[in-house]
Amino acid sequence: MARRKRHLPAKTNLSVDEPSAEGRLSWRWTLLGMVALALLAFLPFLPVLRAEFLDWDDPYYITHNFRIHQLTWANVADLFRLNPQLGPIPNGQYTPLVELSLMIEHRLVGLQPWLYHLTNVLLHMANTLLVCAFLRKLRADRAWAWLTAALFAVHPLHVESVAWIVERKDVLCAFFCLGAMILYLDFRATRKTRYVVASLVAATCALLSKPMAVTLPAVLLLCDLYLGRPLSDQWKRPWLAPFAALSLLFTAITWHTHASYGIIRAAEAGNVFQNMTMASWNFFWFVGKTLWPLGLSAYVPVPPDTPATAVSYGLAFLGVLALVAGLGWGAWRRGLRLLPFGVFFFMVAFLPMSRLVPIGIRYMVADRFFYLPGIGFLLLMAHGFVQCIRSSPRGRVAGIAGAAALILFWAGLSFAQSRVWRNSETLWDAVLRRAPDAFVALNGKAFAHLNASRLDEAATYLARSLEVDPDSVETLALRARLAYRQGDLATAHRYLEAAEAKGLSPLMGADLKAKLLSLAGDHRGAILALSAYVEITSPAYWYYYKMAWEALHIAEEPKAILCLEQAQALMPPKQAALGRFLAQNDPEWLRQNQMTRLLAAGIDFFADVYNFSQEIHLWFSDRDRALKEYDLIITHFGAALDCWRRARAASSGPGPISSIEEKNFERKLGIVFYNRACILANVGKHDAALESLSKALERDKGLQANARNDLDFAPVRDRPEFQALMQR
């Protein structure tokens, strides 16, 4: 029986060398090399391990993302829904595996950032080893594969992906993409089905980490062509068809989620020429920064959007593309496949982030886009060094010295750049030093000051940002939030309306609009604003709770009950089951008070209502309103807790709520009493303040240390009752 002829790349000066001495190096040396590569990928990122959470997207994914704050099977399942019940998809980006990893870390250490950062660094170390393994599967010799991995380990453009927790998306997606490519090459070499199945699983995980993996089938096809397998082989045996189907499916999912959450904006969609300009500029920028990665920044200014710019960059890009295609085709036919493979690997992998497709902010280029596509350029650089080393004795010295110097230089730059990502202040200060008019950095500084309640500083930065770009949706929305925090509701409404006119997504605007209407006393308007959001996107149950809360303000109990019932219907299985338990086992008094029962059924959410109280605490300009809000919280929260206790007493087992959970709920109620006491002390109601503080300390003794140093209690600090509470 005749054997099928294997197609291999021709041997030329630009092709890979067959490993002729594969077994000469012992496994000990291999292990030592792997350890060295791992350390090389770890040491430049040491400053990252001491970094903090950032105000840039970290709140959406981690600190304020209630989707990840409780590790349960129901919550894990909710992460994979396109219409989640536990809250909106962060930034409209469907990345459930990333959120799952964050959920596990939150379960282990809570909101301590060190583990989140360590995970990113460990993934980068693993990716470095996988790059080496991938190139070995492409029949690269050891020197070339290991040098490429070393360059990958230390390149400064990778700092953003590793140092920024949220960009776990890049390193996790790359991990699975590299795994899928290695397994696919194993399959093509052995034709064992288990490898292609494993590759498909890895590809799915990559797509669940970041949609940029949609071009993976094209990358796999490039690998096939590089290894000499003819294109006709795919037509006869379409092994890539399942990968292509996966990519099409996740392309549709990404388009759906981005459109649902307003990420695809008509105002920023541009036209073909504008998108071509951005793609061209991005390509040239990355080529330059690959070779000379100095002056890196979290924000990169882009060229002005003019017809002349569009024409010049578009023609330049088309010229380069034609040149590369012509030279690549010629080189490919002559067996010189490495050059076109490296260039097209970059271009294909980079295509989803090139801005040719108007998703997200069109005028944007970022270091993180280089993480996986950059392998294409790095393998060309490494091959150049290897060829120099093998050319002559003098070339050997020059090649080794040059490669070592470049690795050390890049490692030093990465170490310095890692320190920039220490916290929000260091990050945005570094951006503003290079680009004083960067509205993204100005907004970032304003957001940090806003969170720290430094409202005057936030106003200064937002004023500068509006001067730079008066039409920025993000800036207008932040300005509205600032006015809201300042108590200037009219100004907040004006800026919010301006942001909505410029394309503010319902996700970003509904919550703030509801707050503004609620604080203005228009609780019906707040209900309508929340209802409009629910109609546009997925009906998250916590939005129905917010609507119920607004209905309670205007004593519309039937409306509140209706919203609470809708919330219960959308609750995860655990909470819903508890609600049914209460409905079946309540004593008579409880069956008569349906609202109390429903509140208790959703107490996992209702316990977080104290967050509203912390926000109310800022509103000393309307102290009467704040006190009414606190009284409403205490009334209903206390009723729900009482409901839980009676239901547990009526049950034969441990009951629907544990003592630990109950203590946690009581602690949160204690914070409400504490903040209420602060306001009472400042309005001269000293007896009531001391009574409220006493109730707070009964529920959370830890608040005693806060009260000793809290300036809000200065009016009552000398009273014997206060001193007794501090000594209790």
N, C-alpha and C positions, 0 to 999 in steps of 0.2 A: 504493500500500500504506500503510495507516494505521500511524502510529508509536505505539509503546507509550508511554503517559504516564508520566513519571518522577514519583515521589512525593518531595517535598522538605518539610522542616520549615517550618511556617508562620512568617512574620515577625512577631515580637512583641518586647516589651521584654526577654524572657528567652531568646529564641532567638539563634542566632548570626547575625552579619551576613555577607552574601555579600561576598567579597573583590572589590570593584569596581575596584581599582587594582592588580591582581596584577602587572602588568608594569612598574610605575613605579619600583620599587626595583631597582637593578642587582644583578647577581650578586655584585659586590664587597661591597655592603652586607650581602647575605645571608651571604657568607663571613665577614665581620667579626662578624656577630651569632652565627654558629655558634662562632667562636673565643671570643667573650665568654662564651657559655653553657658551653663546655668548661672555660674557666678558672674560672668560677664554681663548677663542679662539682668542680674539682681543689683549689683553694686551701684550703677549709675542712678538707680531709683530709690536709694536709701532714704533721701529726704521725704519721699512720698509717704512713708510709713508714719510720719509725724504730722501729716497734713490733716486738715479739718474738713468738715462738710462745706460745700460752697453754696452761695445763694443762687447759683446759676444752674437751674434744672434739678439740683439735688432735692429741693423741697417737693417737687412734683413726683419724683421717683422714690424718695426715701423718707425724709423727715416728716412730711405732711401727707404721705401716701398711705391712707388707712388700709389699702388693699393688701399691703405686705406686713402689717403690724400684728397679725395673728396667724400662726401656722396651723391651719386645719385643712382637712381634705376638701371641705366645701370651698374654702378660700383659694386653695390651689386650683381647683376646677374652674373657679371664677376667673382666674388669670388668663385662661385659655379661651374665654368667651369673647366673641366680637361685640356683644352687647352685655358688658359686665354688670353685676348687681351691686358690687361694693364700691362703686365710684368710677369715674371716667378713666379711660386708657391714658396714661401720662403723655402729654403732647400729641395724642393721636397716633403714636407709634406702637404698632403691635409687636412687642418684644416680650412674650410671656416667660421665656426661659431666663431672661435677665432679671425680671421681677421675682421669679421663683428663687433664684440665687440670693437676691436681696432679702427675701422673706426668711430664708434659712439663717442668714447672717443676723437679721434682726432678732430672730428667736434665740440665737446664741449669745449675743452681746448687746442687744438693744440698739441704742443710737450712739455707740462708740465707734468712731470712724476707722480705727486702726485695722480691724478685720476686713472691712470692705476694701481698703487700700491694699492690704496684703494679698487678698484674692486676685486683684488685678495684676499685681507684680508676679504672682505665681503663674497665672495664665500666660503672661508675657514670657516667662522662663520656659514654659511648656511649648509655646509657639516657636521659640527659638530652636528648640530641639526638633520640632516637627518640620521646620523649614529645611534643616539638614537632612532629615529622613526623606522628605519629598524630593529633594534634588538627587539623593542617592537612587530613588526609584526611577528618576529620569536618566539613570546611568551616568550621572556625574561622578568624577573621581573624588576621593576624600578631600583633597586640598581645596578644590573649588566649592564643594558642598559646605565644608566647615567654615571657610572664609565668608561665604555668603551669609551663613547663619550668624557669624560674629558681627558682620556689618549690620544685619537686621537687629541684633541684640542691643546695639548702642546708638542707633541712629536717632538724632534729636527730634525728628518729626514724630517719633513714636511716644514722646513724653505726654502729649495731650491725651492719647488713648489710654495710657497706663495711669497717669496721675489723677485724672478726672474719673470719679467713681461711676458716674452715669455712663461714661463711655466704655463701661464693661461690655456694651454692645459690640464694640470693635474687636476687643481681644477675645471675647467668647465666640463671636461669629467666625473670626479667623481660625480659632482652635478647631472648630467643627469643619470649616472649609478645608483646611489642611488635612484633617483626618479623612474627609470624604475623598480628596484627591489621592492620598496615599492608598486608601482601600480600593479605589477605582483602578489605579495602576496595578495593584496586586491582582485584581480580577482579570485585567487584560493580559497579564503575564501568565496566569494559571487557569483562567476560565472556570474558576470555582464560584458557584452561585452565591455562597455565603459572603463573599467579599463584596459583590455588587449590592446585596441586601444591606450589609453593614454600611456601605457607602451611601445608600439612599437614606438610611436612618440618620447618618451624620449630616447629610445635606439638609434634611428636614430640621434637625436641631440648629443648623446654621441659619436657616430662614426664620426660625422661631426666636433667634437671637438678634438678627438685624436683616432687614429686607435686601441689603446690598448684595446678598448671596444669590440673587436671581440670575446673575450672569455666570454662575458656576458651570452650567452645561457647556457654555462656550469655552470656558477655561479648560474643561476636560477634553473638549474637541481639539483645542490647541495642543494639549499634551499628546493626544493620539497622533496628530499630524507631525509633531516634533519627533516622535519615536518612529516615524516612517510608515505609519499605518495609513493606507489610502482612504480618502473620503468615501469611496464606494463601499468600504467595509461597513460604515455606519448605515448605509442604505440597505445593505443585505441583512445586517444584524443590528437593529436600532437600539443599542444598549443605552443610549442617552435619552431615549424617548421618555422614560419615567422621570428623569431629572428635569427635562424640559416641561413636562406636565406640572411638576411641583413648582417650578419657577412661575409658570403662568398663573397657577392658583394663588400663590403668595403675591404676585403682582396685583391681581384683582383685590386681594385682601388689603394690601397696602393702600391702593387707590381708594377703596371704600372707607377705611378708617381715617385717612387723611382728609377726604372730602367731608366725612361726617363731622369731623372736629375743626373744620375750617383751615386746615393746614395748606390745602391747595387754594390759593387766593387768586382771583381773577385780576386784581390790581397788580399783582407781581408776576403774572404768568408770562408777560412779555410776548415777543413774537419770535419767529424762527431766527432772524438775524441777531436779536438781542441774546437769545439763548446760545447761539453759536459763538457770540462774543465771549460770554462767560465761560463756556466750555474751552475755548481757545486759550483764554487768559489763564484758566486753571491749569491747563496742560503745560504751558510754558513756565508758570510759576513753580510747579512741582519739579520740572526738569532742573530748574535753577537751584531750588532748595535741596534737591537730592545731592547735588554736587557740593554745594556751599550753604549749609543750613545755619546761617547766622541771621540775627535779627528776627527770631521767631516770636510770634505773638498770638494770643488767643483770638485777636481780631486782626484781619488782614484787609487793608484798604484796597478797593478794586478800582479799575479805571472808570472814568466818567462814561455815562451812557449817552453817547452821541453817534450820529450816523458815521462820522469819520472813524471813530473807534471801532464800531461794528465792522466796517469794511476792512480796516487794516488788520485787525486781529482775525477776522474770518478768512481773509485771503491768505494771511500768514499760516494759519492752521491748515487750511486746505492744501497750501503748498507743501508744508511739512508732511501732511498725510499722504499726498501724492508721491513725495520723495521717498518716504518710508515704504509705501506700498510698492513702488517701483524697485527700489533697492532690495526690499524684502523678497519680492517675487524672484528677482534675479539671483539673490543669494540662496533662496530656497531651492531653486532648480539646480544650482551648483553644489548643493549639499551643505551650504553655510547657513544652517537653520537657527543658530543661537540668537543672532541679532534680531531677526524679525520675531522670534518667539518671545524674547524679553520685552520688546517694545509693545507688541500686541497683547501680551499678558497684562501689562500695565493698563493699556487703553481699554481692554475688555472689562477687567476688574473695576476700573475707575468709572466706567460709563454711568452706573446709577447715581454717583455723586458729582457728575460733571456739570449738572445744571442744564443739560440739554432738555430734560423733562422738568417742567416748572413745578416741582414739589418743594414746599417750604419757602424759605427766604431765598429769592433768586440770586441776589447779590451777595454771595457768600462763598468763601473758600476757607478751608480749615486744615490744620496739620493732621487731624485724625483721619481724613480721607485717604491718606497715604499708607495707612498701616498694612493692609493686605496687598493693594496694587503695587506698592513700592518694591515688592520682591522681584518684579520684572526688571527694574533698573539695577537693583543691588546685585543680582546674579551676573549681569553684564560687567559691572565694575569688578566683581570678584574674579571673573574669568580673565579680565584684562591683567590683573595682578598675577594670576597663576601663569598666564602665557609669558609674562615678563620674567617671572622667576625661572621658568624652564628654558628660556631663550639662550642664556649664556651664563657663565660664572659672575660676570659683572651685573647682568640683569637679575640674577638670583639675589645678590646683596641689595640692589636697588628696590626690587619688588618686595622683599621681606621688610626692609626698613620703611618703605612707603606704606605698606599695609598696616604695619604696627603703629606707625605715626598717625595714620588716619583713624584707626580704632581708638587710640588714646585720645586724640583730639575730639572725636565725636562723643566719647564717653564723658569727657570733661564738660562738653556743651550740654549733654543730657543731664548731668548732675546739677549744673547751674540752672537749667530750665526747670528741673524738678522742684527746686526751691521756690520758684515763682508761683507754683500751684499750692503753696502752703495754706492759704486761706483766701477768702474773697478779696480782702483788702490788698494783699500782695499781688494777686492776679490782676486786678483792675488798675492798680497803680503802675504795674509793668506795662500794661497796654497803653495807658495814657501817656507814659513817657515816650513811647514810639509814635503814637497817633493821638495827639491831644483832643482831636475832634471826633474820636470814635464814639458814636452814639451808643453802641452796645456797652462799652466800658462805662460811659457816663450813666447809663441806665442801671448797670450793675452796681456802681457805687451808690446810686440813689436807693436802690432796692435794699442794699446792706444797711444803710442809714435808716431806712424806713422800718426795717425789722428790729433795729436797735432803738427805735423811738426817738432818733435824732432827726426830727422833722425839718428843722431849719437847714441842716446840711443836705438832706434829701432834696429840698426845694432848690437849693443852689445848683446841684448837679442836673436836675430835671430842666431847669431854666436853660442851662448850657446845651443840653441835649435837644431841646425844642428849637434852639437857634440853629443847630446843625441840620436837623431834619424835622421841620414842623409837621410833617405828614406821617411820621412813624406811628404805627398802630400801638406798638409796645410802649412807646413814650407817653402817648396820650392816655393809655390805660393806667400807667403808673401815676401820672399826674392826677387822674381821677381818684386813685386810691390815697394819694397824699392828701388831697382836699377832704376826702372822707375821714381820714385820721385827724385832720385839723378841725373837724366839725363844720366845715363849710360845704353844706350839702348842695347849694345852688351851683357852686363851682365844680363840684364833683359830677353833678348831672351834666353840666355843659361839656366837660372833657370826655365823659363817657359817651355822650351822644356823638361827639366828634370822632372818637375811636370807632364807634359802630358804623359811622358813615364811611370810614376808611377801610372797613372790612374786618373789624374785630370779631373773632369767632364767638359763637354762643357759649362755648365752654368757658372762655375767659370773661365774658361779660355778664352772664346770667346771675352768678352769685353776687357780684358787686352791685348790680342793678337791684337785686332783691334786698340787699342790705340797705341801700340808699332809700328805697321806698319804705322799708320797714322803719328806719330811723326817722323818716319824715312823717310817720304815722299812717302811711298808706299801706296797710297790711294786705288789703285786697289786691293792690297793684303788685306787691311782692309775690303773692300767690300766682298772679298771672305771669310774672317774669319767670318764675320757676316752672310753671306749666308749659310755657313756650319752649324752654330748654328741653323738658321731658319729651315734647312732641318732636323735636328735631333729632335728638340722639337717643341713646339707650336709656330706658327708664330705671335709673339707679334708685334703690329703695331709700337711700338717705335724702334724696331730693323730696320724696314724699313726706319724710319726717320734717323737713324744713317747712314744707307747705302746711303741715299740721301745726307746727309751732306758730306760724303766722296766724292761723285760724284761731288758736287759743287766745291770742292777744285781743281779738274782737269778739270773744265769747261765742263763736260759731262752732259749737260742739258737734253738730252733724257733719260739717265740712271736715273738722279735725278727725272725726271717727272714720269718715270715708278715706281720707289720705292715709291714716294709720293702717286701715285694712289693706289698702293698695301696697303700702310698704311691707306689711306682713306677707302678702302674696309673693313678693319679690325677694324676701329674705332668704339667706342660705338655709339649707335643710335643718340645721341645729336649732336656729332661732325659730323657724316655722314650727318645728315639732314642739318646742317649749310653749309657743303660743297655743297650739292645740291642747296641750296638757292643761294649761290654765283655763281654757274654755270648758273643758270637761270636768275639772276637779275643783273649780272655784266654789267657795261658799256662796250663800245666797246674796250677800251684800256685794260680792264681787261681780256676780252675773248682772246685777243691776247697773253697774258702772262699767260699761263697755270700754270707754276711753282709757280708764285706768288699767284695765286688763291689757289692752293693746300696747300701751306705753311700756308696761312691764315686760310684755313679750319681746319687745325690741330694746331692752335695756342695754344691750351691748353697744348700740348706737347712742341711746339716750344718755348713757353715762358720759359721753363725750360732749354733752351740751355745755359742760363747764368751759369749753373753749370759747363759747359765745360770751360767757361771763368775763373771761380774761380780756376779751375785746371791749366789752362794755366798760370795763374798768378804766379804759382810756378816755372815756367820755365824761370827764368832770365838768365840761361845759353844760351838760344836761344831766345833772345829778338826780333830779326827780325821775327822769326816764330810766336811768341806770338802776335806781332802787326798785322801780316797778318791775324791771326785767329780772332782777335778782329774786324778787318775791315770787314771780311767776315760775322761775326755775325751781326754787325751793319747794313750792307747792306741788308741782307735778312730779318732780324728781323724787320727793319724799313719798308721794302717793304710790309711785311705781315700785319703790323699794319696799314699802309696806305690803304691796301686792305680792311681791316675790316671797316675803317672809311667810305670809298666810298660805300661799300656794305650797311652799315647802312643808309647812306644818300639816297640811292636808294630805300630803303624799306619804306613801308607805316606805319609800326608799330614801336615798340621800337628798332627793329633791332636785329641782331644775337649776339651782344655783349653789355653788360651793361657798364655804365660809371665807376662803381666800378671795373669791370674786366679790363677795358682799363687802369685805373690808376695803377692797379697791374702789368699789362704788361709793362707799361711805367717805373715803379719802377725797374723792373728787367733789362730793357734796360739801366737804369741809373747805375746799378751795373757794367754793361759791360763798359760803358764810364768811370766809376771811376777806374776800374782796368787797363784800357788802359792808363789813365792819370798817374797812378803810374809808369808804365813802361817808358812812354815818359819822365817823370821827371828824371828817373834814367839814361837814355841814352843821356841826354843833350838837348832834344827837348822841351825846357821850354815853349815856346809860344803854341805849340801844346798841351802840357800837361795841361796848364791853360784853353785852349779852351775846351778840353775833360772834364775837371773837371767841367767847367761851364755847359756843357750839362748834366752832371750827376746830378748836384744840381737842375737843372730845372725840372728833373724827380723825384727826391727824395730829399727833403730838409733835411731828417734825416741823409744823408751822410755827412752833414756839420760837425757834431760832430766828425765823424770818421776822416775827413780830418785835423781837428785842431791838432790831436795828432798822425797822421800817419807819421812814420819816412820816408816813401817813398817820401814825399813832402818836405823833408828838403832842397833840392836844390832850391826850389822856395818859401820857407816860407817867406823870407824877401822881396819879390817883392810886389809892391803896388797892382798889379792885384790880387794876392792871398789874401792879406789882405781885399781887397774889396769884394771878394767872401765870406770870412768868416764873414763879417758884413752884407751881403745882406739879 
